[in-house]
Every structure is written in C-alpha cells, then in structure tokens.
Amino acid sequence: MTDTTNLPALPDRLSVDPRSPHHVAAVFEHEVGIRFNDKERMDVQEYCISEGWIKVPVGRSVDRKGNPLTVKLKGKVEAFYR
C-alpha cells in the first residue's frame, strides 16, 4: 500500500502534456487514476474536476504535430492516487 502522507495534492485541473500550463510534474511521479461517471478511465489526457470534464483521444487520429486529437466529455470527475 502506498504512503499517502508525502503525496502532493491533486490539482483541480491537470494535463499529461508537459507543454501545458496545467502540467504538474510532481504529481506524475506517482500513479494517478481518473474515475469518470463512476468508471475508471485509463486514456485521459486532461481533466478538470470543478468544471466536470475530461479530454480523451479520438481513435488513432493525430494532428500535424503528432499530438492525439481529443474530445471533451462532460460528467462527474474524480481523481485519486493508486
């Protein structure tokens, strides 16, 4: 079981992309889980708990820079450490 005393607090908004202003490297040193509408999702690129949305990739489509195309889904979002 992981020791939760030294884990950084999960932010309200977090992004996987290191170029994003919402990327917090200290959080990604630990395994983060996302529960969306009471189902755990493994493919979340970005989330916002207060606004209630996640961004997930659309298939294998990528933009011209090689980043996955994403779609925003709205619902109940919960973030937790595994």
C-alpha positions as CSV (number, residue, x, y, z in Angstrom):
1,M,0.0,0.0,0.0
2,T,1.3,3.5,-0.8
3,D,2.1,6.0,1.9
4,T,-0.2,9.0,1.3
5,T,1.5,11.3,3.7
6,N,4.1,12.5,1.3
7,L,2.0,12.7,-1.9
8,P,1.3,16.1,-3.4
9,A,-2.3,17.3,-3.5
10,L,-4.1,16.6,-6.8
11,P,-4.9,19.8,-8.6
12,D,-8.3,20.8,-9.8
13,R,-7.1,20.7,-13.4
14,L,-4.2,18.5,-14.7
15,S,-2.8,17.8,-18.1
16,V,-0.5,15.0,-19.3
17,D,1.1,17.3,-21.9
18,P,4.4,18.8,-20.4
19,R,3.9,21.9,-22.5
20,S,0.6,22.7,-20.9
21,P,0.4,25.3,-18.0
22,H,-1.7,22.7,-16.2
23,H,1.0,20.0,-16.1
24,V,2.4,19.3,-12.6
25,A,5.5,17.0,-12.9
26,A,5.5,16.2,-9.1
27,V,2.0,14.6,-9.5
28,F,3.2,12.3,-12.3
29,E,5.9,10.8,-10.1
30,H,3.1,8.7,-8.6
31,E,0.3,6.8,-10.4
32,V,-2.8,8.8,-10.8
33,G,-6.3,7.3,-11.5
34,I,-9.3,9.1,-13.0
35,R,-12.9,7.9,-12.4
36,F,-15.4,9.4,-14.9
37,N,-19.1,8.8,-14.2
38,D,-18.2,6.1,-11.7
39,K,-16.0,4.2,-14.2
40,E,-12.2,4.2,-14.2
41,R,-10.6,5.6,-17.4
42,M,-7.1,4.8,-18.5
43,D,-6.9,7.1,-21.5
44,V,-7.5,10.6,-20.0
45,Q,-5.2,13.4,-21.4
46,E,-6.6,16.2,-19.3
47,Y,-9.2,16.7,-16.7
48,C,-11.0,19.5,-14.7
49,I,-12.9,18.5,-11.6
50,S,-14.6,21.8,-10.9
51,E,-16.0,22.1,-14.4
52,G,-16.7,18.4,-14.7
53,W,-14.9,17.4,-18.0
54,I,-12.1,15.1,-19.3
55,K,-10.3,15.1,-22.6
56,V,-9.7,11.7,-24.2
57,P,-8.1,10.8,-27.6
58,V,-10.3,10.1,-30.6
59,G,-9.0,6.8,-32.0
60,R,-5.6,6.9,-33.6
61,S,-6.1,10.4,-35.2
62,V,-3.2,12.8,-34.7
63,D,-2.8,16.5,-35.6
64,R,0.0,17.7,-37.9
65,K,2.4,17.9,-34.9
66,G,1.8,14.3,-33.9
67,N,-0.4,15.0,-30.9
68,P,-3.6,12.9,-30.5
69,L,-6.9,14.6,-31.4
70,T,-9.0,14.8,-28.3
71,V,-12.7,15.2,-27.5
72,K,-14.1,16.8,-24.3
73,L,-16.6,14.6,-22.3
74,K,-18.7,16.1,-19.5
75,G,-19.7,14.3,-16.4
76,K,-18.6,13.5,-12.8
77,V,-14.8,13.5,-12.5
78,E,-12.8,12.1,-9.6
79,A,-9.0,12.0,-9.4
80,F,-7.1,9.7,-7.0
81,Y,-3.7,8.1,-6.4
82,R,-3.5,4.4,-6.9
